[in-house]
Amino acid sequence: MANSAQAKKRARQAEVSRQLNASQRSAMRTKVKAIRKAIIAGDKEQAVAAFKAAVPVLDRMARKGIIHKNTAARGKSRLNNAVRAM
């Protein structure tokens, strides 16, 4: 356990950041799942709409450092290819 006041504060800050990051990561995954669900259902219009909604979320997560920028780019590319292949 942290002994100094500084270490205790950093532990509190880390916990708040962890919870915020987990919430945002969960929201991002939900957006991606919506695209995959639409692709499986064969609904191209819904898949395109879900893709357009997910792209800014992926970009935001990369900008904030929650995921790496190349991970976001790779995910967008793969999802876009899947939607266009419908």
Buried (B, 14 or more C-beta within 10 A) or exposed (E): EEEEEEEEEEEEEEEEEEEEBEEBEEEBEEBBEBBEEBBEEEBEEBBBBBBEEBBEBBBBBBEEEBBEEEEBEEBBEEBBEBBEEE
